[in-house]
Amino acid sequence: MKKTDSRAFPELISELVASVEEVSSIAKDSEKGLFIEFSCLLNKLGLILSDIKDNKDVMDTRTIRKAIESIEKELQRVKTLIKSPDSRQPNTWIENVTQDLGRSLGLVLFASIDLHLEMKEKISALHKEFMNVRFNGSLTPSSSPSLGPSPSPSRPPSPSHGYEFVTANASETEIEEERTEIIEERSNLTIDDVILKLKYGNDEEFNFALFWFNESIRQGLITNEWINEGGIVLILEKMADAASLSALVKSLTRDTEERREAVGLLLDLSDLQAVWRRLGRIQGCIVMLVTMLNGDDPIASSNAGKLLNALSSNTQNALHMAEAGYFKPLVHYLKEGSDMSKILMATALSRMELTDQSRASLGEDGAVEPLVKMFNAGKLEAKLSALNALQNLSNLSENVQRLINSGIVVSLLQLLFSVTSVLMTLREPASAILARIAQSESILVNQDVAQQMLSLLNLSSPIIQCHLLQALNSIAGHHNASKVRSKMKENGVIHLLLPFLTESNMKIRTGALDLLYTLSQHLPEELTEQLGESHLNTIVNIILSSPLETDKAAAVGILSNIPISNKKATEVLKKSNLLPILISMMNSSPSMISNSLAEGVAGVLIRFTVPSDKKLQLLAAQNEAIPLLVKLLSCGSLVAKCRAAAALAQLSQNSVSLRKSKKKSWFCVPPSATAFCDVHDGYCIVSNTFCLVKAGAIPPLIQILEGKEREADEAVLNALATLLQDEIWENGSNYIAKNAGVEAIIKIMETATVKAQEKALWILERVFGVEELRVKYGESAQVVLIDLAQKGDPRLKSTTAKLLAKLELLQFQSSYF
């Protein structure tokens, strides 16, 4: 009989780790490449042994102790072989020793039933590395393609080391005996053995017996009669205690087979009331079951679903499932639970931090409809919990559509009009839900909803006012809301909103600004009638003082939408120093400027660059408006580029009349040579003559034409056309051609709007008046022009015919046209 090692398990492992480190050091000091590589493998073994020591509670078994002792013996043998001065064929014997160590490690793995999955995977990986390692003649290790252990090569004993090889064979035999012993212990259990080990066995024996019991049930080897006679039910009932259930729950985190066994056993035990009461309180149990439900293993998923269904009879378990992302039990309670259960679920739902995916799952599972029913028919507490839950769900557009389909809008508006004091607490969540619903264009089916909200504005608390303003802004901005906007105009919406611009509550002021900006895009005339001098100054003051860029953008946007024909507004804005305020703001932190703010500023600059008022243009130029406009051509949004091009075109219309002729001799100071402009044939200074050439505007204008978006083409072509006025058309044509503008214009004609095509034809007619340019570009233009003549808009045929005639491709009075 073998003698049992009396050392404590931590002591045994500590001594083994020390032995590993000693042998590793000896191997490393040998300065042989083979031994150095072997030393690296031993270092990995040392790390695994340290982890085993940390898991002593589940690793201190008789089988594992024997495996550890065999590793200890192998290390002693290695130490002797490395120190031997006449050791021959080291690559052969070190392969054998490494594989013997691997077999011992495999036995540790085989016997580690209760070890957690991550640790098992580490041991398994190192076991494979030890078993598959091969050393070639160059003394470097190479991995075998085999995935499993292969037979050891023959080991011819050296005359001086026969003892060591005998020891190795003995060690290997012991390991195989242990492995066989364990397998036989599992397979040769009798029914009586199973009962005894289930009743009285230690943890290891109990696990073996339980494994056999599960397998036998699965194979149909055990009858109900045997279970009853053996008292197995009473034994298994003991597993319903908290400790046993916790152990089973831990198995849910391990490998696939063990997880499947554990969830199956828990499902069998769930018929016991004590089990499902306790299971839900075990930390991590429900989370793991939900994970398995959504996993790839169909058997485990099915059993996890059944177990979750059993556990959901407890409302707290249903809530835990919802927190883990499984909402069907919660929705079931909302639909069919008691009044208190419904309130409990709705309240919990209102407090959950939901992702959009969770909101989608709840909507698909049918949570919206029962909550709407609770709001409509429930008592005060039910109404409040339902509204708060719906507010949480309404952050998803799909759920908003479900709310609209449920008909809740009318009920929400009725609640807001209610003066019953007991319902006042419901008004804030109701208004918040309305603000979300209003983001969907489907709200327009309720035709009077905007008018009802307007009538509530001055009768509500600040929070509700904010929500109503958000809702009205969304409604007014919908594409198909023209009728709604007309009714809002009839009800004096601008007059109603203007007092809110001086509101001390910043959220209310922001809401009013946003709504005014949206309306200003559709109701410019109404804006002109209602905005007096004081209102304009208030808006300018918001631009100057508001810390919010969104407020600045909305305020500038409102001003940009005031019709240019309103000269009184222009004069007020001029006196308020709006121009230097805007340009300074744009130049102070250009990288931080939003597109909407830049678009608004460009729109305002169109007002200050009208060709009919040269003094106003000069004011804009002296405030550095032109460099800003040129910059927007390159880095602004498409709308900003379009507006910047329009403002530059207005300025450039007066450049010819403002240029200084080179023939004049009355200059106080002779102009520099660089000030001469080849296009205007005179001296141009940007701040005085508004010259696009000297401002560097032509290249970025042409780049817009070369881009893929066509919305700004007309404004760009109008700007380029100012270089082709009667007095300068030849110079302008050459300059546009020099900057690759002719090719860009020809290219866009196929896809541009009719107005842009019309302007492009006018430009080409002037350009082709220059013989050299007609020869150079005529051929590339003819294909586009012929196609335009045949398939283009009828309004363009006459102009196209003239141009083709100029290119001598068509008789001027062709009967085709």
C-alpha positions in Angstrom: 0.0 0.0 0.0 1.3 3.4 -1.0 2.3 5.8 1.8 0.2 9.0 1.9 2.0 12.3 2.0 1.2 14.1 5.3 2.2 17.6 4.1 -0.5 20.2 3.9 -1.7 21.0 0.4 -0.3 24.6 0.3 3.0 23.3 1.7 3.1 20.6 -1.0 2.5 23.1 -3.8 5.0 25.7 -2.3 7.8 23.1 -2.2 6.9 22.0 -5.8 7.1 25.6 -7.0 10.5 26.0 -5.4 11.6 22.8 -7.1 10.4 24.1 -10.5 12.3 27.4 -10.0 15.4 25.5 -9.0 15.4 23.3 -12.0 14.5 26.2 -14.3 17.5 28.1 -13.0 19.9 25.2 -13.5 18.6 24.7 -17.0 19.0 28.3 -17.8 22.5 28.5 -16.4 23.6 25.6 -18.6 23.8 28.1 -21.5 22.5 25.4 -23.9 19.7 26.6 -26.2 17.8 23.4 -25.6 17.8 23.8 -21.8 17.0 27.5 -22.0 13.8 26.7 -24.0 13.0 24.0 -21.5 13.5 26.6 -18.7 10.8 28.8 -20.3 8.3 25.9 -20.3 9.1 25.3 -16.6 8.4 28.9 -15.8 4.9 28.5 -17.3 4.4 25.4 -15.1 5.4 27.4 -12.0 2.6 30.0 -12.7 0.0 27.2 -13.1 1.1 25.6 -9.8 0.7 29.0 -8.0 -2.9 29.2 -9.4 -3.6 25.7 -8.2 -2.4 26.7 -4.7 -4.8 29.6 -4.7 -7.7 27.1 -5.4 -6.8 24.7 -2.7 -10.4 24.3 -1.6 -11.4 22.5 -4.7 -7.9 21.0 -5.6 -6.9 19.2 -2.5 -7.9 15.7 -3.5 -6.1 12.4 -3.3 -5.8 12.1 -7.1 -4.4 15.6 -7.6 -1.9 15.0 -4.7 -0.6 11.9 -6.5 -0.3 13.9 -9.8 1.6 16.6 -7.9 3.9 14.0 -6.4 4.7 12.6 -9.8 5.6 16.1 -11.1 7.9 16.3 -8.2 9.7 13.1 -9.1 10.1 14.1 -12.7 11.7 17.4 -11.7 14.3 15.5 -9.5 15.2 13.3 -12.5 15.6 16.4 -14.8 17.9 18.0 -12.3 20.1 15.0 -12.3 20.2 14.7 -16.1 21.0 18.4 -16.7 23.9 18.3 -14.2 25.4 15.1 -15.8 28.6 16.0 -17.7 28.2 13.1 -20.3 24.6 13.4 -21.0 24.0 12.2 -24.6 21.1 12.9 -27.0 19.6 15.7 -24.8 16.9 16.5 -27.3 15.6 12.9 -27.0 15.4 12.5 -23.3 14.2 16.1 -22.7 11.3 15.4 -25.0 10.4 12.3 -23.0 10.7 14.2 -19.7 8.6 17.1 -21.0 5.9 14.7 -22.1 6.0 12.9 -18.7 5.4 16.2 -17.0 2.6 16.8 -19.5 0.9 13.5 -18.5 1.1 14.4 -14.9 -0.4 17.8 -15.7 -3.1 16.0 -17.7 -4.0 14.0 -14.6 -4.4 17.2 -12.6 -6.7 18.4 -15.3 -8.7 15.2 -15.4 -9.3 15.2 -11.7 -10.2 18.9 -11.4 -13.9 18.6 -11.4 -14.9 21.7 -9.4 -12.2 24.0 -10.8 -13.6 27.1 -12.6 -13.5 27.1 -16.4 -10.8 29.7 -16.9 -8.3 27.8 -14.7 -9.2 24.6 -16.5 -8.5 26.2 -19.9 -5.1 27.4 -18.6 -4.1 23.9 -17.4 -5.4 22.4 -20.7 -3.4 24.8 -22.8 -0.1 24.1 -20.9 -0.8 20.3 -21.0 -1.1 20.4 -24.8 2.1 22.5 -25.1 4.0 20.0 -23.0 2.6 16.9 -24.9 3.2 18.4 -28.3 6.6 19.9 -27.9 9.4 18.5 -30.1 13.1 19.4 -30.2 15.0 19.2 -33.5 18.7 18.8 -34.1 19.4 22.5 -33.8 18.4 22.4 -30.2 15.2 24.6 -30.7 11.7 23.4 -29.8 9.2 22.8 -32.5 5.5 22.1 -32.2 4.1 18.9 -33.5 1.1 19.2 -35.8 -0.7 16.7 -33.6 -3.4 18.1 -31.3 -3.2 15.3 -28.8 -0.5 13.4 -27.0 1.5 11.1 -29.2 3.4 8.0 -28.2 6.8 8.7 -26.8 9.7 7.8 -29.0 11.9 4.9 -28.0 14.4 5.9 -25.3 17.6 4.0 -25.6 19.1 3.9 -22.0 22.5 5.3 -21.6 24.9 3.0 -19.7 25.5 5.7 -17.1 21.8 6.7 -16.7 19.8 3.6 -16.8 18.4 4.3 -13.3 16.8 7.5 -14.4 14.9 5.9 -17.3 13.7 3.1 -15.0 12.4 5.7 -12.7 10.6 7.5 -15.6 8.9 4.3 -16.7 7.7 3.6 -13.1 6.4 7.2 -12.8 4.5 6.9 -16.1 3.0 3.6 -15.0 1.8 5.1 -11.8 0.1 8.0 -13.7 -1.6 5.6 -16.0 -2.8 3.5 -13.1 -4.3 6.6 -11.4 -6.1 7.6 -14.6 -7.5 4.1 -15.1 -8.5 4.0 -11.4 -10.5 7.2 -11.7 -12.3 6.1 -14.9 -13.1 2.8 -13.4 -14.4 4.5 -10.3 -16.8 6.5 -12.4 -18.0 3.6 -14.6 -18.2 0.8 -12.1 -20.5 2.4 -9.6 -23.4 0.2 -8.6 -26.8 1.5 -7.6 -26.0 0.8 -4.0 -22.7 2.7 -4.4 -24.6 5.7 -5.9 -27.0 5.8 -2.9 -24.2 5.6 -0.4 -22.1 8.2 -2.1 -25.1 10.5 -2.5 -25.9 10.2 1.1 -22.6 10.0 2.8 -19.8 10.7 0.3 -17.4 13.6 0.4 -17.7 16.3 -2.2 -15.6 14.4 -4.8 -17.5 11.2 -4.3 -20.8 13.0 -4.4 -20.0 14.7 -7.7 -19.0 11.3 -9.2 -22.2 9.8 -8.1 -24.3 12.7 -9.3 -22.6 12.5 -12.7 -23.4 8.8 -12.9 -27.0 9.5 -11.7 -27.6 12.1 -14.4 -26.1 10.0 -17.2 -28.2 7.0 -16.1 -31.4 9.0 -16.1 -30.5 10.3 -19.6 -29.9 6.7 -20.9 -33.1 5.4 -19.3 -31.2 3.0 -16.9 -33.0 4.3 -13.8 -36.7 3.8 -13.0 -39.0 5.8 -10.8 -39.4 2.7 -8.6 -35.6 2.6 -7.9 -35.6 6.4 -7.1 -38.4 6.0 -4.7 -37.1 2.8 -3.0 -33.6 4.3 -2.7 -34.8 7.5 -1.0 -33.1 9.5 -3.8 -35.8 12.2 -3.7 -35.0 13.0 0.0 -31.3 13.2 -0.9 -32.0 15.5 -3.8 -34.3 17.6 -1.7 -31.3 18.4 0.5 -29.8 20.1 -2.6 -32.5 22.8 -2.3 -30.6 24.4 0.6 -28.9 27.7 -0.3 -25.3 26.3 -0.2 -26.1 23.5 -2.6 -28.0 25.7 -5.0 -25.2 28.3 -4.9 -22.8 25.6 -6.0 -25.0 24.6 -8.9 -25.4 28.2 -9.9 -21.6 28.5 -10.1 -21.6 25.7 -12.6 -23.6 27.9 -14.9 -20.4 29.8 -15.6 -18.3 26.8 -16.7 -17.9 24.8 -19.9 -20.7 24.0 -22.2 -21.4 20.5 -21.0 -21.3 21.5 -17.3 -23.6 24.4 -17.9 -26.1 22.2 -19.7 -26.0 19.7 -16.8 -26.4 22.4 -14.2 -29.3 24.2 -15.8 -31.1 20.8 -16.4 -30.7 19.8 -12.8 -31.9 23.2 -11.6 -34.9 22.9 -13.8 -35.7 19.5 -12.3 -35.3 21.0 -8.8 -37.5 24.0 -9.6 -40.6 22.0 -8.9 -39.8 22.4 -5.3 -41.2 25.7 -4.0 -38.1 26.3 -1.8 -35.9 26.1 -4.8 -37.4 28.8 -7.0 -37.8 31.0 -3.9 -34.1 30.7 -3.1 -32.7 30.7 -6.7 -33.8 34.2 -7.5 -31.9 35.5 -4.5 -28.6 33.9 -5.4 -26.3 36.5 -6.9 -25.8 36.2 -10.6 -28.2 33.3 -11.1 -30.9 35.2 -13.2 -28.2 37.0 -15.2 -26.5 33.7 -16.1 -29.9 32.2 -17.1 -30.7 35.1 -19.3 -27.3 34.8 -20.9 -27.9 31.1 -21.5 -31.3 31.8 -22.9 -29.7 34.0 -25.5 -26.8 31.6 -26.1 -25.9 29.2 -28.9 -26.6 26.0 -27.1 -30.3 25.1 -28.0 -30.7 22.6 -25.1 -29.3 24.9 -22.5 -31.3 27.8 -23.9 -34.5 25.8 -23.8 -34.0 24.7 -20.3 -32.9 28.2 -19.2 -36.2 29.6 -20.7 -38.3 27.1 -18.8 -36.5 27.8 -15.6 -36.9 31.6 -16.1 -40.6 31.0 -16.7 -40.8 29.0 -13.5 -38.9 31.7 -11.5 -41.0 34.5 -13.0 -44.0 33.6 -10.8 -42.2 35.7 -8.2 -42.5 39.5 -9.1 -39.0 40.3 -7.8 -37.5 37.6 -10.0 -39.4 39.2 -13.0 -37.8 42.5 -12.1 -34.4 41.0 -11.9 -35.0 39.4 -15.4 -35.9 42.8 -16.8 -32.7 44.3 -15.3 -30.8 41.6 -17.1 -32.5 42.4 -20.4 -35.3 39.8 -20.5 -38.6 41.7 -20.4 -41.3 39.2 -21.3 -42.2 38.4 -17.7 -42.5 42.1 -16.8 -44.7 42.7 -19.8 -46.8 39.7 -18.8 -47.4 41.3 -15.4 -48.3 44.6 -17.1 -50.9 42.8 -19.1 -52.3 40.2 -16.7 -51.0 41.0 -13.2 -52.9 42.4 -10.3 -53.2 46.2 -10.0 -50.4 46.3 -7.5 -48.2 44.1 -9.7 -48.8 46.4 -12.7 -47.9 49.5 -10.6 -44.8 47.7 -9.4 -43.6 46.8 -12.9 -44.4 50.3 -14.4 -42.6 52.1 -11.6 -39.6 49.8 -12.0 -39.6 50.4 -15.8 -39.7 54.2 -15.3 -36.5 54.0 -13.2 -34.5 51.7 -15.5 -31.7 53.0 -17.6 -32.7 51.6 -20.9 -30.8 51.3 -24.1 -32.5 51.8 -27.4 -32.2 48.0 -27.9 -34.1 47.5 -24.6 -36.7 50.0 -25.5 -37.2 48.2 -28.8 -37.5 44.8 -27.1 -40.1 46.2 -24.7 -42.1 47.7 -27.6 -42.0 44.5 -29.5 -43.0 42.5 -26.5 -46.1 44.7 -26.2 -45.3 47.0 -23.2 -46.8 50.2 -24.6 -50.4 49.1 -25.0 -51.0 47.9 -21.3 -49.3 51.1 -20.0 -51.6 53.3 -22.1 -54.5 51.3 -20.7 -53.2 51.9 -17.2 -53.0 55.6 -17.9 -56.5 55.8 -19.3 -58.4 53.6 -16.8 -56.2 53.3 -13.7 -56.3 55.2 -10.5 -53.9 58.1 -9.7 -51.0 55.9 -8.7 -51.4 53.7 -11.7 -51.7 56.7 -14.1 -48.5 58.3 -12.7 -46.4 55.1 -12.9 -47.7 54.4 -16.4 -46.9 57.9 -17.6 -43.4 57.8 -16.2 -42.8 54.4 -17.8 -44.1 55.6 -21.2 -41.9 58.7 -20.9 -38.9 56.3 -20.7 -40.0 54.2 -23.6 -40.9 57.2 -25.8 -37.2 58.0 -26.5 -37.4 55.4 -29.3 -39.2 56.5 -32.6 -40.8 53.0 -33.0 -42.4 53.4 -29.6 -43.6 56.9 -30.4 -45.5 55.4 -33.4 -47.1 52.9 -31.1 -48.1 55.7 -28.8 -49.8 57.6 -31.6 -51.5 54.4 -32.8 -52.9 53.9 -29.3 -54.7 57.2 -29.4 -53.0 58.6 -26.3 -52.5 62.1 -27.8 -56.1 63.2 -27.1 -55.9 61.9 -23.5 -52.7 63.7 -22.9 -54.1 67.0 -24.1 -57.2 66.6 -22.0 -55.0 66.0 -19.0 -53.1 69.2 -19.7 -56.3 71.2 -19.8 -57.6 69.6 -16.6 -57.8 71.9 -13.5 -58.4 69.1 -11.1 -55.7 69.5 -8.4 -55.2 65.8 -7.9 -54.1 65.4 -11.5 -51.6 68.2 -11.5 -48.7 65.9 -10.8 -49.4 64.0 -14.1 -49.1 67.1 -16.3 -45.3 67.3 -16.5 -44.7 63.7 -17.7 -47.7 64.1 -20.0 -46.2 67.2 -21.6 -42.8 65.4 -21.9 -44.4 62.5 -23.8 -46.2 65.0 -26.1 -42.9 66.6 -26.9 -41.5 63.2 -27.9 -44.6 62.3 -29.9 -44.5 65.6 -31.8 -41.1 64.5 -33.3 -43.1 62.1 -35.5 -44.9 63.6 -38.5 -47.8 61.2 -37.7 -48.9 63.6 -35.0 -50.3 65.8 -37.8 -53.3 63.4 -38.0 -54.5 65.3 -34.9 -55.2 68.6 -36.8 -55.9 70.9 -33.9 -53.0 69.7 -31.6 -50.8 72.7 -32.3 -53.6 75.2 -31.6 -54.4 73.5 -28.3 -50.8 73.6 -27.3 -50.5 77.3 -28.1 -53.6 78.0 -25.9 -51.9 76.2 -23.0 -48.5 78.1 -23.2 -49.4 81.0 -20.9 -51.4 78.7 -18.5 -48.6 76.3 -17.6 -45.7 75.9 -15.3 -42.1 76.5 -16.7 -41.3 72.8 -17.2 -44.6 72.2 -19.1 -44.0 75.4 -21.2 -40.6 74.0 -22.2 -42.1 70.7 -23.3 -44.9 72.5 -25.2 -42.4 74.8 -27.0 -40.3 71.7 -28.0 -43.5 70.0 -29.3 -44.6 73.0 -31.3 -41.2 73.4 -32.8 -41.2 69.8 -34.0 -44.7 70.1 -35.4 -44.0 73.4 -37.2 -40.9 71.9 -38.7 -42.6 68.9 -40.3 -42.5 68.9 -44.1 -46.3 68.4 -44.5 -47.2 70.9 -41.8 -48.1 73.9 -44.1 -51.8 73.9 -43.1 -50.8 73.7 -39.4 -48.4 76.6 -39.8 -51.1 78.7 -41.6 -53.5 78.1 -38.6 -50.7 79.0 -36.2 -50.2 82.3 -38.2 -53.9 83.0 -38.0 -53.8 82.5 -34.2 -51.0 85.1 -33.9 -48.2 82.7 -33.0 -45.4 85.3 -33.6 -47.1 87.8 -31.3 -47.6 85.1 -28.7 -43.9 84.0 -28.7 -42.1 87.4 -28.8 -42.5 88.1 -25.0 -40.7 84.8 -24.3 -37.5 86.4 -25.8 -37.0 88.3 -22.5 -37.8 85.3 -20.3 -35.4 84.9 -17.4 -35.8 81.1 -17.7 -33.1 80.2 -20.3 -34.8 76.9 -21.3 -38.0 78.7 -22.1 -36.2 81.4 -24.0 -34.3 78.8 -26.0 -37.5 77.0 -26.8 -39.2 80.2 -28.0 -36.1 81.1 -30.1 -36.0 77.7 -31.8 -39.7 77.9 -32.6 -39.5 81.5 -33.9 -36.6 80.4 -36.1 -38.5 77.5 -37.5 -41.6 79.7 -38.2 -39.4 82.4 -39.7 -38.4 80.0 -42.5 -42.0 79.6 -43.5 -43.7 82.9 -42.4 -41.3 85.7 -43.4 -44.0 88.2 -44.0 -45.6 87.6 -40.6 -42.1 88.1 -39.1 -41.8 91.5 -40.8 -45.1 92.7 -39.5 -44.5 91.6 -35.9 -40.8 92.4 -35.3 -40.4 95.9 -34.1 -37.2 97.8 -33.2 -37.2 96.6 -29.6 -37.6 93.0 -30.6 -34.7 93.3 -33.1 -32.5 94.8 -30.5 -33.5 92.0 -28.1 -32.5 89.4 -30.7 -29.1 91.2 -31.3 -28.5 91.3 -27.5 -29.1 87.5 -27.4 -26.4 87.0 -30.1 -24.1 89.2 -28.1 -24.7 87.8 -24.6 -26.0 84.3 -24.7 -23.6 81.6 -23.6 -25.3 79.0 -25.8 -24.2 78.8 -29.4 -27.6 77.2 -30.3 -29.3 80.4 -29.1 -26.9 82.5 -31.1 -27.6 80.4 -34.2 -31.3 80.5 -33.8 -31.2 84.3 -33.2 -29.0 84.9 -36.3 -31.2 82.6 -38.3 -34.3 84.6 -37.4 -32.6 87.8 -38.6 -31.4 86.1 -41.8 -35.0 85.2 -42.7 -36.4 88.8 -42.4 -37.1 89.8 -46.0 -34.4 92.0 -47.5 -37.0 94.4 -48.7 -37.6 95.5 -45.1 -35.3 98.5 -45.1 -36.4 99.6 -41.6 -35.1 96.3 -40.2 -31.8 96.8 -42.1 -31.4 100.3 -40.6 -32.1 99.0 -37.0 -29.6 96.2 -37.4 -27.0 98.6 -38.8 -27.4 100.9 -35.8 -27.1 98.0 -33.4 -23.6 97.2 -34.8 -24.7 93.7 -35.8 -22.1 93.4 -38.5 -19.0 93.8 -36.3 -20.6 91.5 -33.7 -21.2 88.7 -36.2 -17.8 88.9 -38.0 -15.9 89.1 -34.7 -17.8 86.1 -33.4 -17.0 84.1 -36.6 -13.4 85.0 -36.5 -12.8 84.4 -32.8 -13.1 80.6 -32.8 -13.8 79.5 -36.4 -13.3 75.8 -35.6 -16.0 75.9 -33.0 -18.7 77.5 -35.2 -21.6 75.3 -36.1 -23.0 75.0 -39.6 -26.3 76.6 -38.6 -24.6 79.7 -37.2 -22.4 80.1 -40.3 -25.4 79.7 -42.5 -27.3 82.4 -40.6 -24.3 84.8 -40.7 -24.0 84.3 -44.5 -27.7 85.0 -44.8 -27.5 88.2 -42.9 -24.5 89.3 -45.1 -26.7 89.0 -48.1 -28.8 91.8 -46.6 -25.7 94.0 -46.1 -24.4 93.5 -49.7 -27.4 94.4 -51.8 -26.1 96.0 -55.1 -28.4 99.0 -54.8 -26.7 100.3 -51.7 -23.0 100.9 -52.2 -22.6 102.5 -48.8 -24.0 99.5 -47.1 -21.7 97.3 -49.2 -18.7 99.5 -48.2 -19.7 99.1 -44.5 -19.7 95.3 -44.9 -16.3 95.4 -46.7 -14.7 97.6 -44.1 -15.9 95.2 -41.4 -13.9 92.4 -43.2 -17.0 90.7 -44.5 -15.4 89.7 -47.8 -12.6 87.5 -46.4 -15.1 85.8 -44.2 -17.4 85.1 -47.3 -14.5 83.7 -49.3 -13.5 81.5 -46.4 -17.1 80.1 -46.2 -16.8 79.1 -49.9 -14.2 76.5 -48.8 -15.1 75.4 -45.3 -18.8 76.1 -44.9 -21.8 73.8 -45.4 -23.4 73.7 -48.8 -26.1 76.2 -47.6 -23.3 78.5 -46.3 -21.4 78.2 -49.6 -24.5 79.1 -51.6 -25.3 82.2 -49.4 -21.7 83.3 -49.4 -21.5 83.0 -53.2 -24.8 85.1 -53.5 -23.4 87.9 -51.2 -20.1 87.9 -53.2 -22.0 88.1 -56.5 -23.9 91.2 -55.2 -20.6 92.9 -54.2 -18.9 92.1 -57.5 -21.7 93.7 -59.6 -20.3 97.1 -58.5 -16.6 96.3 -59.0 -16.5 97.7 -62.5 -17.9 101.1 -61.5 -15.6 101.3 -58.4 -12.3 100.4 -60.0 -9.6 103.0 -60.4 -8.6 103.4 -64.1 -4.9 103.0 -64.8 -5.1 106.0 -67.0 -6.1 108.4 -64.2 -3.2 110.5 -62.9 -4.9 112.0 -59.8 -3.7 109.3 -57.3 -2.4 111.0 -54.1 -0.2 107.9 -53.6 0.8 105.8 -56.6 -0.9 102.4 -56.3 1.2 99.3 -56.1 1.7 97.0 -59.1 0.0 94.2 -57.3 -3.2 96.2 -57.0 -3.7 96.2 -60.8 -6.5 93.8 -61.9 -6.3 92.2 -65.3 -10.0 91.4 -65.3 -11.3 94.9 -64.4 -8.4 96.6 -66.3 -7.8 98.9 -63.4 -6.6 99.1 -59.8 -8.7 97.1 -57.4 -8.5 97.1 -53.6 -10.8 94.5 -52.0 -12.2 96.7 -49.3 -13.0 99.5 -51.8 -13.9 97.8 -55.1 -15.1 94.4 -53.8 -13.1 92.6 -56.5 -13.5 88.9 -56.5 -10.2 88.4 -58.3 -8.2 90.2 -55.7 -10.2 88.6 -52.9 -9.1 85.2 -54.2 -12.8 84.1 -54.6 -12.6 82.6 -58.1 -10.7 79.3 -57.3 -13.0 78.2 -54.4 -16.1 79.2 -56.5 -14.9 76.9 -59.3 -14.1 74.1 -56.8 -17.8 74.1 -55.8 -18.7 73.4 -59.4 -16.2 70.6 -59.5 -17.8 69.0 -56.4 -20.5 66.4 -56.4 -23.3 68.5 -54.9 -25.3 70.8 -57.2 -27.4 72.9 -54.9 -25.0 75.9 -54.9 -24.4 75.9 -58.7 -26.8 78.7 -59.6 -25.3 81.1 -56.9 -21.7 80.3 -58.0 -22.5 80.9 -61.7 -24.2 84.2 -60.8 -20.9 85.2 -59.1 -18.8 84.1 -62.0 -21.1 85.9 -64.4 -20.2 89.3 -62.8 -16.7 88.9 -64.4 -18.4 88.9 -67.9 -20.1 92.3 -67.8 -20.0 94.2 -71.1 -16.9 96.2 -70.4 -14.8 93.3 -69.2 -16.2 90.1 -70.7 -13.1 89.1 -72.7 -10.8 89.6 -69.7 -13.2 87.7 -67.5 -13.6 84.8 -70.0 -9.8 84.3 -70.1 -9.5 84.5 -66.3 -12.3 81.9 -65.8 -10.6 79.6 -68.4 -7.2 80.1 -66.8 -8.7 78.7 -63.5 -10.3 75.7 -65.2 -13.7 77.2 -64.9 -14.9 76.4 -68.5 -14.4 72.7 -68.1 -16.3 72.8 -64.8 -19.2 74.7 -66.3 -19.5 72.3 -69.2 -19.5 69.3 -66.9 -22.3 70.5 -64.6 -24.7 71.3 -67.5 -25.9 67.7 -67.7 -27.1 67.5 -64.1 -27.7 71.2 -63.0 -31.1 72.7 -62.4 -32.8 74.6 -65.3 -31.9 78.0 -63.8 -28.3 76.9 -63.4 -28.2 75.6 -67.0 -29.7 78.9 -68.2 -26.9 80.9 -66.5 -24.2 78.4 -67.7 -25.4 78.8 -71.3 -25.2 82.6 -70.9 -21.6 82.3 -69.6 -20.5 80.0 -72.4 -22.0 82.3 -75.0 -19.7 85.0 -73.7 -16.7 82.7 -73.3 -17.0 81.3 -76.9 -17.0 84.9 -78.1 -13.3 84.6 -77.6 -11.9 82.8 -80.7 -9.1 81.0 -78.9 -11.5 79.7 -76.2 -14.1 78.6 -78.8 -11.5 76.5 -80.5 -10.1 75.1 -77.3 -13.4 74.1 -75.6 -16.0 74.0 -78.4 -15.5 70.3 -79.2 -15.9 69.2 -75.6 -19.1 71.4 -75.2 -20.8 70.2 -78.4 -21.9 66.8 -77.1 -23.5 68.3 -74.0 -25.1 71.1 -76.0 -26.6 68.8 -78.6 -28.0 66.5 -75.8 -29.4 69.6 -74.1 -31.0 70.8 -77.3 -32.7 67.5 -77.9 -33.7 66.4 -74.4 -33.4 69.5 -72.2 -36.1 72.0 -71.0 -37.9 73.7 -73.8 -37.1 77.1 -72.3 -33.4 76.5 -73.1 -33.7 75.4 -76.7 -33.4 78.9 -78.2 -30.3 79.8 -76.2 -28.7 76.4 -76.9 -29.4 76.8 -80.7 -27.6 80.2 -80.7 -24.6 78.7 -78.9 -24.4 75.7 -81.3 -24.6 78.2 -84.2 -21.7 80.1 -82.7 -19.8 76.9 -82.7 -20.7 76.5 -86.4 -22.4 73.2 -85.6 -25.9 74.4 -86.5 -27.4 76.9 -88.9 -28.7 79.8 -86.8 -32.3 79.4 -87.9 -32.4 75.6 -88.0 -35.8 74.2 -88.6 -35.1 71.6 -85.8 -35.5 74.3 -83.2 
